[in-house]
Amino acid sequence: MTAKPSRPRAASLGFPLPFTTVDLVIFTVSDEALKVLLVQRPEDKASESFPGWWALPGGFVNVDVDRDLLACAERKLLEKTGVRSPYLEQLGSWGGAARDPRGWSATHVYFALIPSRDIELAKGANAADVAWLKVEEVLANPRLGFDHAAILQAAVERLRGRVEYTSLPAFLLAEPFTLPQLQRIYEIVLNRDVDKSGFRTRMLAAQFLVEEGYVEGSSNRPAMGYRLADRSAPVVFPRTFSPRG
């Protein structure tokens, strides 16, 4: 969130409008961990809510620039990461009189999945710092501004729930990737092992991967590389994953 804007009023109705923001839960996987992008709010601005606290990146809707909520989310994502997400989905909306000390506010939240390769973070003018933090560590000590701890928890639950029956983790990998690399991403996101024997069969049977030729594998031996056949949406599997036996 950025600095407080003027409070517009609905001229025909005569009541103040709530602050409207878009916040982003941006996930990546690096160093064998699921991570989330957080920004640290500045401490030297008296007008700032939660000075010095970490929070999700986001900001107020710019009615002169943003044609809709998705456009605002895409703009904020580009500002913070320098890339356009290979996957961006609306998570939900949160609103109330108590979530922001500056007044009644409503936020529309999106979550994004980005490969860790070649991301250049930008903290922006209204942040003291920006960093990737391990999701498990943040959830264990969720001191985040506003209601962002609850939003992050909801995003993690949505992500892990969908990973159980979709190809969503593939959007966290740079292409081309191997099947062992894809399985490892599933395990990191789910925070548990999955059965290796059926993984390859399920991935190839779903027909969402296209062969890209051999690449260097995790064991320094050539392995088949893959890319997504369709990046517009994940593929849905007929059943969930089983833990590794």
Secondary structure, DSSP 8 states (H G I E B T S, - for coil): --S-----EETTTTEE--EEEEEEEEEEEETTEEEEEEEE--SS-TT-SSTT-EE--EEE--TTT-SSHHHHHHHHHHHHHSS--SEEEEEEEEEESSSSTTS-EEEEEEEEE--STT------TT-SEEEEEEHHHHHHS--BSTTHHHHHHHHHHHHHHHHTTBSGGGGGS-SSB-HHHHHHHHHHHHTS-B-HHHHHHHHHHTT-EEEEEEEE-TTSSEEEEEEES--SS--B-SS---B--
